[in-house]
Amino acid sequence: MFPPLRILSRPALAAFLCTLCATVIAEDYTVPSGWHNTVSNATRSERMNSAWHAADDVQNRINSSLGIPMDGNDEAGSRIALVFAYQDYYSGNVFRKNQVIDNTLRLYEAGISALDDESLTYSIVVYGLAEVAAYLAYHDTGRLELARRNFDTAYVDFITPSAAQSGEYPRAPLTSNTTCRSTLGGLLFHEHGANSTNLAVLTTTIGIWVTLSARLAESTPGNTTYLTTAEQSIQFMQTHIINPSSASALVSDQFDVYHCTAFSDATPWAKDIGPYIEGLSIVANITQNQNYIQMLNMLVPLVVVVPEWHDSSGVLIEDSTYSKGTMIRGLLEARLRNPSNTDMVRLIDSYITLQYNAVVSNALIGDTNDYKVSWLGHGPANYSTVGNVDALDVLNAAFVITPTNSSQSNTTNPTEPASATNPVHKHAPIGAIVGGVVGSISVIAALVLLGFLYLRSRRRARELPVLDDRLEPFITDTSPRTRRTVPAEKGGLQQRVALLHQSHDSSPPTSPSSPALDAARRTSTAQARPSVGDSGALHAIERRLDNLMHALAVHGEAEDDPPVYDGDADHALNRNNDGHV
């Protein structure tokens, strides 16, 4: 374990930095030889479709009065909100907005009007993180305020370095019964309450706390409390929890505040390190502090080979509740924040692709959109919210890392890491320009053809003998085919339930649709309504145009770049001014 970062003496600090430098030199990003399934031929559009359908299946099972499916626990709401919001965020969609904001999170907020009544700090923090994810995806500043509220509420369970130095701990039993003393700065207790005497410290709670603090620091650069808090908890983790010298004990699950040591009999889980890597990646990106960057560089190649969490082929087999997905999300964040570290990108891409192949090959249940908890395919072949939500983290990550031109190359090659983003967006991506031009020409050509046929029908009508001086009314298209549309961005629970019921009565689309293209589709259909004489021919053209619009929606999403993260800290902060990079 590393000594503290901020309270080291100069000789100790020098020794610590030398240790980190030696660690960097010893880093090995080589893809393990036992990983045989690290290439996928699935295109970006195919991966997006898989992710969208898996999310849709979860949403269809949500009880609107609970905000979660019937098999979900208290944690399910935050986890569903996270994977839904991040799917919309990375795809540039708002399809899950109503579910996330108007149902799942709204019911959570209504149920805990007094956050101090919440018994677990963990729950407060993870729901705060879900609120931040909703803010990022939907640019709803109200979500950010709620996330800050959760942070403030949990802060009473946090030990600041100054409190640790003075021995003024927030919980009375610690005053005279701990040997840790000043090194407890950055610790967050698992149980909530200013008057609590519970001294349980769980690593997963601190890891999520680091991520929440880091997200708030990036979203609120004017408030230094969030970044300072994240850094203090990182120091605690590196001092007491992380042990890079042990492959099987890389991270400890629980910490004994009395004896200042980790519990040796507490089994560590992937969720103990996944959220921490996510938060550490953000802090390193914001500060550009080489210590944090080197910590991250050291951790990534170690976590992907922890023997207790993987089988011999590299598949993640740690099946505790909502655990595997946090590892994928943490590694994805590290990958996106460090595009110039091509060796790290290559390793993470290989790892995520390996898990993606395992999920779609082994965990997918028959012809459904449901996934087993085990990515080896073990266990009952029926829907579970845990199975689908964990799978969603992999499916989301899989389309994010796929090159935007994968529809042409059709292969994710780990030897040529795909850049998920454009650097700083100094110019528009060529693929998007070409796709947009081709798509626009196709739409214009179709509309011109419709106009030509319509004018021709009007000209023929003028040339025919007038048999009746009454006007012939336009006939509204009453085709029995139904369409599944993207829910409106604003609406109450009744509207969401109606849409949910509709989804049971009609087959889902093959991919998320674009709201802009949906509006264009409705407008073009209204303006080009067929006349009586040519209804058959024009209806066929209208159907083809409808299909073309839907195809362009998929094509447009496949061409758009995911959010960009640049190594420059100012750029990372500026990204939050408009919600995009």
BELKAWO-V989305 format. One record per residue. N is the residue number from 1. RES is the residue in one small letter. SS is DSSP state (2 for helix, 1 for strand, 0 for the rest). BURIAL is 1 if it has 24 or more other C-alpha atoms within 12 Angstrom, else 0. Layout:
((N/RES/SS/BURIAL) (N/RES/SS/BURIAL))
//
This chain:
((1/m/0/1) (2/f/0/1) (3/p/0/1) (4/p/0/1) (5/l/0/1) (6/r/0/1) (7/i/0/0) (8/l/0/0) (9/s/0/0) (10/r/2/0) (11/p/2/0) (12/a/2/0) (13/l/2/0) (14/a/2/0) (15/a/2/0) (16/f/2/1) (17/l/2/1) (18/c/2/0) (19/t/2/0) (20/l/2/1) (21/c/2/0) (22/a/2/0) (23/t/2/1) (24/v/2/1) (25/i/2/0) (26/a/2/0) (27/e/0/0) (28/d/0/0) (29/y/0/1) (30/t/0/1) (31/v/0/1) (32/p/0/0) (33/s/0/0) (34/g/0/0) (35/w/0/1) (36/h/0/0) (37/n/0/1) (38/t/0/1) (39/v/0/1) (40/s/1/1) (41/n/0/1) (42/a/0/1) (43/t/0/1) (44/r/2/1) (45/s/2/1) (46/e/2/1) (47/r/2/1) (48/m/2/1) (49/n/2/1) (50/s/2/1) (51/a/2/1) (52/w/2/1) (53/h/2/1) (54/a/2/1) (55/a/2/1) (56/d/2/1) (57/d/2/1) (58/v/2/1) (59/q/2/1) (60/n/2/1) (61/r/0/1) (62/i/1/1) (63/n/1/1) (64/s/0/1) (65/s/0/0) (66/l/0/1) (67/g/0/1) (68/i/1/1) (69/p/1/1) (70/m/0/0) (71/d/0/0) (72/g/0/1) (73/n/0/0) (74/d/2/1) (75/e/2/1) (76/a/2/1) (77/g/2/1) (78/s/2/1) (79/r/2/1) (80/i/2/1) (81/a/2/1) (82/l/2/1) (83/v/2/1) (84/f/2/1) (85/a/2/1) (86/y/2/1) (87/q/2/1) (88/d/2/1) (89/y/2/1) (90/y/2/1) (91/s/2/1) (92/g/0/1) (93/n/0/1) (94/v/0/1) (95/f/0/1) (96/r/0/1) (97/k/2/1) (98/n/2/1) (99/q/2/1) (100/v/2/1) (101/i/2/1) (102/d/2/1) (103/n/2/1) (104/t/2/1) (105/l/2/1) (106/r/2/1) (107/l/2/1) (108/y/2/1) (109/e/2/1) (110/a/2/0) (111/g/2/0) (112/i/0/0) (113/s/0/0) (114/a/0/0) (115/l/2/1) (116/d/2/1) (117/d/2/0) (118/e/0/1) (119/s/0/1) (120/l/1/1) (121/t/2/1) (122/y/2/1) (123/s/2/1) (124/i/2/1) (125/v/2/1) (126/v/2/1) (127/y/2/1) (128/g/2/1) (129/l/2/1) (130/a/2/1) (131/e/2/1) (132/v/2/1) (133/a/2/1) (134/a/2/1) (135/y/2/1) (136/l/2/1) (137/a/2/1) (138/y/2/1) (139/h/0/1) (140/d/0/1) (141/t/2/1) (142/g/2/0) (143/r/2/1) (144/l/2/1) (145/e/2/0) (146/l/2/1) (147/a/2/1) (148/r/2/1) (149/r/2/1) (150/n/2/1) (151/f/2/1) (152/d/2/1) (153/t/2/1) (154/a/2/1) (155/y/2/1) (156/v/2/1) (157/d/2/1) (158/f/1/1) (159/i/0/1) (160/t/0/1) (161/p/2/1) (162/s/2/0) (163/a/2/0) (164/a/2/1) (165/q/2/0) (166/s/2/0) (167/g/0/1) (168/e/0/0) (169/y/0/1) (170/p/0/1) (171/r/0/1) (172/a/2/0) (173/p/2/0) (174/l/2/1) (175/t/0/1) (176/s/0/0) (177/n/0/0) (178/t/0/1) (179/t/0/0) (180/c/0/1) (181/r/2/1) (182/s/2/1) (183/t/2/1) (184/l/2/1) (185/g/0/1) (186/g/0/1) (187/l/0/1) (188/l/1/1) (189/f/0/1) (190/h/0/1) (191/e/1/1) (192/h/0/1) (193/g/0/1) (194/a/0/1) (195/n/0/0) (196/s/0/1) (197/t/0/0) (198/n/0/1) (199/l/0/1) (200/a/0/1) (201/v/1/1) (202/l/1/1) (203/t/2/1) (204/t/2/1) (205/t/2/1) (206/i/2/1) (207/g/2/1) (208/i/2/1) (209/w/2/1) (210/v/2/1) (211/t/2/1) (212/l/2/1) (213/s/2/1) (214/a/2/1) (215/r/2/1) (216/l/2/1) (217/a/2/1) (218/e/2/1) (219/s/2/1) (220/t/0/1) (221/p/0/1) (222/g/0/0) (223/n/0/0) (224/t/2/0) (225/t/2/0) (226/y/2/1) (227/l/2/1) (228/t/2/1) (229/t/2/1) (230/a/2/1) (231/e/2/1) (232/q/2/1) (233/s/2/1) (234/i/2/1) (235/q/2/1) (236/f/2/1) (237/m/2/1) (238/q/2/1) (239/t/2/1) (240/h/2/1) (241/i/2/1) (242/i/1/1) (243/n/0/1) (244/p/0/1) (245/s/0/0) (246/s/0/0) (247/a/0/0) (248/s/0/1) (249/a/0/1) (250/l/0/1) (251/v/1/1) (252/s/0/1) (253/d/0/1) (254/q/1/1) (255/f/1/1) (256/d/1/1) (257/v/0/1) (258/y/0/0) (259/h/0/0) (260/c/0/1) (261/t/1/1) (262/a/1/1) (263/f/0/1) (264/s/0/0) (265/d/0/0) (266/a/0/0) (267/t/0/1) (268/p/0/1) (269/w/0/1) (270/a/2/1) (271/k/2/1) (272/d/2/1) (273/i/0/1) (274/g/2/1) (275/p/2/1) (276/y/2/1) (277/i/2/1) (278/e/2/1) (279/g/2/1) (280/l/2/1) (281/s/2/1) (282/i/2/1) (283/v/2/1) (284/a/2/1) (285/n/2/1) (286/i/2/1) (287/t/2/1) (288/q/0/1) (289/n/0/0) (290/q/2/0) (291/n/2/1) (292/y/2/1) (293/i/2/1) (294/q/2/1) (295/m/2/1) (296/l/2/1) (297/n/2/1) (298/m/2/1) (299/l/2/1) (300/v/2/1) (301/p/2/1) (302/l/2/1) (303/v/2/1) (304/v/0/1) (305/v/0/1) (306/v/0/1) (307/p/2/1) (308/e/2/1) (309/w/2/1) (310/h/1/1) (311/d/0/0) (312/s/0/0) (313/s/0/1) (314/g/0/1) (315/v/0/1) (316/l/1/1) (317/i/0/1) (318/e/0/1) (319/d/0/1) (320/s/0/0) (321/t/0/1) (322/y/0/1) (323/s/0/1) (324/k/2/1) (325/g/2/1) (326/t/2/1) (327/m/2/1) (328/i/2/1) (329/r/2/1) (330/g/2/1) (331/l/2/1) (332/l/2/1) (333/e/2/1) (334/a/2/1) (335/r/2/1) (336/l/2/1) (337/r/2/1) (338/n/0/1) (339/p/0/1) (340/s/0/0) (341/n/0/1) (342/t/2/1) (343/d/2/1) (344/m/2/1) (345/v/2/1) (346/r/2/1) (347/l/2/1) (348/i/2/1) (349/d/2/1) (350/s/2/1) (351/y/2/1) (352/i/2/1) (353/t/2/1) (354/l/2/1) (355/q/2/1) (356/y/2/1) (357/n/2/1) (358/a/2/1) (359/v/2/1) (360/v/2/1) (361/s/2/1) (362/n/2/1) (363/a/2/1) (364/l/1/1) (365/i/0/1) (366/g/0/0) (367/d/0/0) (368/t/0/0) (369/n/0/1) (370/d/0/1) (371/y/1/1) (372/k/0/1) (373/v/0/1) (374/s/0/1) (375/w/0/1) (376/l/0/1) (377/g/0/1) (378/h/0/0) (379/g/0/0) (380/p/0/0) (381/a/0/0) (382/n/0/1) (383/y/0/1) (384/s/0/1) (385/t/2/1) (386/v/2/1) (387/g/2/1) (388/n/2/1) (389/v/2/1) (390/d/2/1) (391/a/2/1) (392/l/2/1) (393/d/2/1) (394/v/2/1) (395/l/2/1) (396/n/2/1) (397/a/2/1) (398/a/2/1) (399/f/2/1) (400/v/2/1) (401/i/0/1) (402/t/0/1) (403/p/0/1) (404/t/0/1) (405/n/0/1) (406/s/2/1) (407/s/2/1) (408/q/2/0) (409/s/2/0) (410/n/0/0) (411/t/0/1) (412/t/1/1) (413/n/0/1) (414/p/0/1) (415/t/0/0) (416/e/0/0) (417/p/0/1) (418/a/0/1) (419/s/0/1) (420/a/0/1) (421/t/0/1) (422/n/0/1) (423/p/0/1) (424/v/0/1) (425/h/0/0) (426/k/0/0) (427/h/0/0) (428/a/0/0) (429/p/0/0) (430/i/2/0) (431/g/2/1) (432/a/2/1) (433/i/2/0) (434/v/2/0) (435/g/2/1) (436/g/2/1) (437/v/2/0) (438/v/2/0) (439/g/2/1) (440/s/2/0) (441/i/2/0) (442/s/2/0) (443/v/2/1) (444/i/2/0) (445/a/2/0) (446/a/2/1) (447/l/2/1) (448/v/2/0) (449/l/2/0) (450/l/2/1) (451/g/2/1) (452/f/2/0) (453/l/2/1) (454/y/2/1) (455/l/2/0) (456/r/2/0) (457/s/2/0) (458/r/2/0) (459/r/2/0) (460/r/2/0) (461/a/2/0) (462/r/2/0) (463/e/2/0) (464/l/0/0) (465/p/0/0) (466/v/0/0) (467/l/0/0) (468/d/0/0) (469/d/0/0) (470/r/0/0) (471/l/0/0) (472/e/0/0) (473/p/0/0) (474/f/0/0) (475/i/0/0) (476/t/0/0) (477/d/0/0) (478/t/0/0) (479/s/0/0) (480/p/0/0) (481/r/0/0) (482/t/0/0) (483/r/0/1) (484/r/0/1) (485/t/0/1) (486/v/0/1) (487/p/0/1) (488/a/0/0) (489/e/0/0) (490/k/0/0) (491/g/0/0) (492/g/0/0) (493/l/2/1) (494/q/2/0) (495/q/2/0) (496/r/2/1) (497/v/2/1) (498/a/2/0) (499/l/2/1) (500/l/2/1) (501/h/2/0) (502/q/2/0) (503/s/2/1) (504/h/2/0) (505/d/2/0) (506/s/0/0) (507/s/0/0) (508/p/0/1) (509/p/0/1) (510/t/0/1) (511/s/0/1) (512/p/0/1) (513/s/0/1) (514/s/0/1) (515/p/2/1) (516/a/2/0) (517/l/2/1) (518/d/2/1) (519/a/2/0) (520/a/2/1) (521/r/2/1) (522/r/2/0) (523/t/2/0) (524/s/2/1) (525/t/2/1) (526/a/2/0) (527/q/2/0) (528/a/0/1) (529/r/0/1) (530/p/0/1) (531/s/0/1) (532/v/0/0) (533/g/0/0) (534/d/0/1) (535/s/2/1) (536/g/2/0) (537/a/2/0) (538/l/2/1) (539/h/2/1) (540/a/2/0) (541/i/2/1) (542/e/2/1) (543/r/2/1) (544/r/2/0) (545/l/2/1) (546/d/2/1) (547/n/2/1) (548/l/2/1) (549/m/2/1) (550/h/2/1) (551/a/2/1) (552/l/2/1) (553/a/2/1) (554/v/2/1) (555/h/2/1) (556/g/2/1) (557/e/2/1) (558/a/2/1) (559/e/2/1) (560/d/0/1) (561/d/0/1) (562/p/0/1) (563/p/0/1) (564/v/0/1) (565/y/0/1) (566/d/0/1) (567/g/0/1) (568/d/0/1) (569/a/2/1) (570/d/2/0) (571/h/2/1) (572/a/2/1) (573/l/2/1) (574/n/2/1) (575/r/2/1) (576/n/2/1) (577/n/2/0) (578/d/0/0) (579/g/0/1) (580/h/0/1) (581/v/0/1))
//
